[in-house]
């Protein structure tokens, strides 16, 4: 397993953990956004640009949800 694959595994695992824990604390929402951004970086580095694009959109959606919840 190379370092890029490990990075992708970490990013996707963090997305899963943060998404599952969102109800426990609102701070898991921006953590989910960061994990989605990492997943996006992984997708682009791997050459899977559709995955990278969708993960970037999910990161923006998560930030907007967090900002909406804070108000």
N, C-alpha and C positions, 0 to 999 in steps of 0.2 A: 504494500500500500504506500503510495507516494505522498508527499506533503500536501499536494493540492487536494487529493482525495480525503485526507484527514481534515483539512480545512473545511471542505464541503460537508463532511459528516458532522463536524462540530457545529457549523452554522445551522444545518437542518435540525439537529438534535436540540439546539437552543431554541429554535422556533417552536418546536413541539412542546418543550418544557414551559416556555413563557406563555404560549397560547393556553395550555392546560391550567396554568396558575393565575390567569387574569382575574378571576373572581376573588382571589385572596388579597390582592393589593393592586391599586392602579399603576404602580411602578412597573408591573410586568408588561404593560402595554408599550411604553417606550423601549423596554428591553426587547420585546418582540419586534419592534421597528428596527432596532439595531441588528438583531439576528436576521431579519429579512434583507437588510442592506448587505450584510455579510454573505447571505445566500445569493444575492444579486451579483456581488463581486465574483463569487465562485462560478456562477453561471457564465459570466463574460470571460473569465480566465480559462474556463474549460472549453469555451467555444460554443456553448449552448445559449446563444443570445436570446431566444424566446424565453427561456427560463430566467435569465438575468433580467430581462425587461419586466416580466410578471412579478418577480420578487421586488424589484424597485418600486413598482406600483403598490404592492402590498405594504412596503415600508412607508410610503406616503399616506396610505389609508390608515395605517396604525397611528402615525403621528397626528393625523386629523382627529381620530377617535379619542386619543389621549387629550388633545387640546380641548375638544368638546366636552369631555368628562370633567375637566378641571374647572370649567366655567360654571 
